[in-house]
Amino acid sequence: MQRKTPRFGPVMYYALAGTFGTYLTFAAVQGEYGLFNRIQIEADTALLVAERDRLQRDLDEIENRTRRLSDDFVDLDLLDQQARAVLGLIRPDEIVLR
């Protein structure tokens, strides 16, 4: 006499294997360390690197201006520019138009 219904063990094995495979695929794509999060992290990294480089250029410019206005080295053109911008000073031979 042969069985006409499949055994429960192989059906359960394939069901669990399929479920586990589906979970691993989902985790590889959507999980915390998945593909989508990796792409997002790489995009955020590129933005942060660009911002870091911009801030470094700004800092270098500020350090250069600070050095040029220090007691050891005075750039007269920069000093004149700052006096005009901050204090509103003009030279005696200039005419101001408003």
C-alpha positions as CSV (number, residue, x, y, z in Angstrom):
1,M,0.0,0.0,0.0
2,Q,1.5,3.3,-1.1
3,R,0.9,6.7,0.5
4,K,-0.9,9.3,-1.7
5,T,-0.2,12.3,0.6
6,P,3.3,13.6,0.9
7,R,5.0,13.3,4.2
8,F,4.9,16.2,6.6
9,G,8.7,16.4,7.2
10,P,9.8,17.4,3.6
11,V,7.0,19.9,3.2
12,M,7.9,21.5,6.5
13,Y,11.6,21.5,5.6
14,Y,11.0,23.3,2.3
15,A,8.6,25.7,3.9
16,L,11.1,26.7,6.5
17,A,14.0,26.8,4.0
18,G,11.9,29.1,1.7
19,T,10.9,31.3,4.7
20,F,14.5,31.6,5.9
21,G,15.7,32.4,2.3
22,T,13.1,35.1,2.0
23,Y,14.1,36.6,5.3
24,L,17.8,36.6,4.4
25,T,17.0,38.2,1.0
26,F,14.9,40.9,2.7
27,A,17.5,41.6,5.3
28,A,20.2,41.8,2.6
29,V,18.2,44.5,0.8
30,Q,16.2,46.3,3.4
31,G,17.9,45.5,6.7
32,E,20.0,47.6,9.0
33,Y,23.2,46.6,7.1
34,G,21.3,46.1,3.8
35,L,21.9,47.4,0.3
36,F,19.6,50.4,0.6
37,N,21.1,51.6,3.8
38,R,24.6,51.2,2.4
39,I,23.7,53.4,-0.6
40,Q,22.2,56.0,1.8
41,I,25.3,56.0,4.0
42,E,27.6,56.4,1.0
43,A,25.5,59.4,-0.3
44,D,25.6,60.9,3.2
45,T,29.3,60.4,3.3
46,A,29.8,62.2,0.0
47,L,27.8,65.1,1.3
48,L,29.7,65.3,4.6
49,V,33.1,65.1,2.8
50,A,32.1,68.0,0.5
51,E,30.9,70.0,3.5
52,R,34.2,69.2,5.4
53,D,36.2,70.3,2.4
54,R,34.2,73.6,2.1
55,L,34.7,74.3,5.9
56,Q,38.4,73.5,5.6
57,R,38.7,76.1,2.8
58,D,36.8,78.6,4.9
59,L,39.0,77.9,7.8
60,D,42.2,78.3,5.7
61,E,40.9,81.7,4.5
62,I,40.2,82.8,8.0
63,E,43.6,81.7,9.2
64,N,45.3,83.5,6.3
65,R,43.4,86.7,7.1
66,T,44.2,86.4,10.8
67,R,47.9,85.8,10.0
68,R,47.9,88.8,7.7
69,L,46.5,91.1,10.4
70,S,48.7,89.7,13.3
71,D,51.4,91.7,15.1
72,D,54.2,89.9,13.3
73,F,52.9,90.6,9.8
74,V,50.6,93.4,8.7
75,D,49.1,93.5,5.3
76,L,48.3,97.2,4.8
77,D,45.8,96.5,2.0
78,L,43.8,94.1,4.1
79,L,44.0,96.4,7.1
80,D,42.6,99.3,4.9
81,Q,39.8,97.0,3.6
82,Q,38.8,96.0,7.1
83,A,38.9,99.5,8.4
84,R,36.6,100.6,5.6
85,A,34.2,97.7,6.0
86,V,34.0,97.5,9.8
87,L,34.6,101.1,10.9
88,G,33.4,102.9,7.8
89,L,36.6,104.9,7.5
90,I,37.7,106.8,4.3
91,R,40.8,108.5,3.3
92,P,41.0,112.3,3.3
93,D,41.4,112.4,-0.5
94,E,38.3,110.4,-1.3
95,I,34.8,111.6,-2.0
96,V,31.9,109.5,-0.7
97,L,28.8,109.1,-2.8
98,R,25.6,107.8,-1.2
